[in-house]
Amino acid sequence: MNHHVTIQRKFRVLTTAVAALMLGIAGAQSTYAQDTYAQDTYASPADRQDCPTTAELFATDNTAIITDPDDPRLENRLTRFAHEVRAIIRAHGARPGASELLDGVFWSAEQQQVTYERSREFDVNRVGRDGLHHIAGVIAKRYDQESVLTFRCLPRTSPDTDAVEIEVPGVTPGDLRAALLLDAEAREKLGGASATLDGRLVLVAPVAELPLARKFTTDLGADWNEAQLRYGDREFVS
């Protein structure tokens, strides 16, 4: 949930709002953030990470801009949407995996206020870069979305790596709202992020903004030592 990244009309990330993993990265190990990381990497070991699925998509069927955190539309579990997206994934030759609800909190530069969105992250297996792009485009058009966020997990040193997906426990949508209101730089450069229903931050940020993402995460009160990082390629597909 989530883009930390701004999409002009929907502001989803889904950070946000989230993506995936490239075929051939098997048996990779988990990468966790440490306070002793070098300033230019923030990762150890440098080229090994947990890529449990081929790809991720972050999407919703909502077309409204929601500014009230108590809006009942934010309680929608998007169950039908989840079934439909899985069918789209399957129909285009990929294998759908698990899906998770996200509560996104994003900054609207146009309205100069925080916006909210309920969305879903979808795991996608057996799909390549072009296939993932195509599936995301189908979803964007079918549900009238400004864009759909994808993430492919890659080695940190890959020439295609331009983003990092951060997950860390101990963060709620309320925490995100308060932090965005206080941090103008994070609003501008990260756009927002999402939280899972069990209180995990999900933030997809440009690699160049990893120091800012780390500061934003710790300002939320989360423990950076518990953060899980995955490097890869993000794309906003319209």
N, C-alpha and C positions, 0 to 999 in steps of 0.2 A: 502497500500500500505507500495513486499514490498517486521528470520528471525527477529527482529530485530535480528538476527539469520542467520547464514551462511549455505547455502547448497553448497556442494563442487562445483558442476558444474553450477547450476543455481542461487544459492544465493537468493532463494526466501523466502520469508517470507510470508513473507508476511506475520518478523517480520512478515523477515519475514518473507510471507509472510502472514493468518489468519484463522471454529472453532465453539465453540458451547456451547450448554447449555443442562444441564441434565434434563431429564423428572422428574417432581415432584417438580421443583422449581417454584411455581406459586405465583403470587402476590408479587414478590420480589420488593424492592424499589431500586432506583438509588443510586449508590455509587460514591461520588465525592472526589477528592483529596483536602486536606487542608494543609496549611503550618504548622498547629499545630499537624499533625499526629505524632504518636510515631515513633521512628526510626525503630522499628521492625515490624510495621504493615502498615503504610501509607494508612490506610483505616478506614472509619467510615460511618455508623455503621459497625462493624467488619464482620457480617455474613449475611448482606442483600445487594442485588445488583439487578440491572435491567437485567433480562435474557429474552429478547423479543422473542427469537427464540430457537429452540432445539439445533442447531449446526451451525457451520460456516466452510466453506472450502475456502482455498485460492489457486488459481490455474491459469495456463495460458496454451496456446497451443504453445507458442514460444519455440524454441530449440536453438536459437542463443544467444551468449554472446554479448550484445550491450554496447559499451563504449562511444558512441557519444550521448549526451543529445538531439541533434537535429535530430537523426535518424528518418526517417518517419515511421518506424515500431512502434514507440512509440505513434503514433496517432491512431493506430488501436483500434476500439471500441469493438472488440471481440464479435460482435453481434451473429454471427453464433456459435461461441464457447459457448456463454451463452445458446443458445437454445439447443445445443447438451448436455451440462452438465445437464441442467434441465431434459432432457429426460433420461439421465443416472440415475439421482437421483430418478425420478419417476419409472423407470423400476426396481429399486431395492427396492421398497416398501416404500420409504420415500416421503415426500411432499416438493417440491422445493418452496422456498420463494423468496424474493427480491435478486437482484444481483447488485453490485456496482463496477465501474471501479476504479482501483488503479494504481498509478504511483510509482513503487518501485525504491529505490536507495540502492544499496548494495555494500559491499566491497569485492573485489576479492583478497584473500591472494595470490593466484597463480600468478595473473597478477599484483598485487600491484597497483591496480587502482579501481576507482569507476565503477560499472556497473549499467545498467538501465533495467527496465522491466515493460511492461504494463501487468496487470493481472486483475483478478476479484475475488471479495469476493462473496460467495454464502451462503445464509441462507438455512438451511436444517431443516425441521420439521418432527416430528414423526419418529425419528431414535434413536437407542441406540448406545452404544459405539462400539459394534462389527459391526453393520450395517454401521456406519460412516466410520470405518476403511476400510471396504470392498469397499464402494463407492469410497473413496479416492484412493484405490489401482487400481480400474478399470480406473479411470481418469488418474492416473500416467502412466499406461501401454498404454492406448489408445493414449495419446498425447506425449509419449516418454519423460516423465518428470523424473528428478532425484528423486523428491518427491513432495508430495502435503501436505500442512500444514492444520491441523484441530485444532479446539479449542472447547472444551466443557465447558460451564460455570458451576461452582460448588461453594458451600460455601467456603469461605476463609480457614476454618478450616478442610475441607475434606481431608482425607489422600491421595486422588488422585490429589489434587491441586498442580501443579508445575509451573504454569505460570500466568502471568497477561496480559490482553489486555488493552492497553491505547489508548484512543482517545481524542484528544484535538484540538481545532480550531487554525487557524493562522499559518499553516505550508505548504510550497510549496516544490516540488522536488528540486528546487534550494537551499532552506534552508538546506535540508537534505544533499545534496552534499557537501556544504560548511562545515557543522558541522562534517561530517564523515572525511573529509580531515584534520580537525583540531584536532580531538579527537581519538588518537590511541587506547585507552582503549575501547571506544564505538565500534570502528571498529572490535576489536578482540572479545568482549564479547556479543555485540548486533547484529553485522553483518550488520545491515541496518534497514530500515523501509519503509513504504509507505505513500503516501498522496492521499486523495480523490480529485476528480476534483474540489470540492468546498473548498479545502484547509484545510482539517483535517488530522492530523497525525494519523496513525494506526500502532501501535507498539505492537508486541507480544513478551514478554521477560520472561526469567526465574524469578520466584519470588525472588530468591537470588540476582538478579541484579536490583531489583526495585529502590534502591537508585541511582544506575548509570543511569537507565532509566529516573528517575526524573531529575537528573542533565543534562542529554542530552536534555531532553525536554525543560527545562528552558534555556539552552544555545542556543536553536533554536529560542528563543524569545517568546515562547508560555507561556501562563498564566497557571501555574499548578493548580490554584484554579478552572479553568474551565475544568480540565481533568476529564474524566469519566473512572473509572477502573472497570474491570470485572476479577475476579479470575477464574481459571479453569485448565483444563488439555489440554496440547498441544501435538500433535504428528506429526512427519514427516513420511508420508506413501509413500513407494516406490512400 
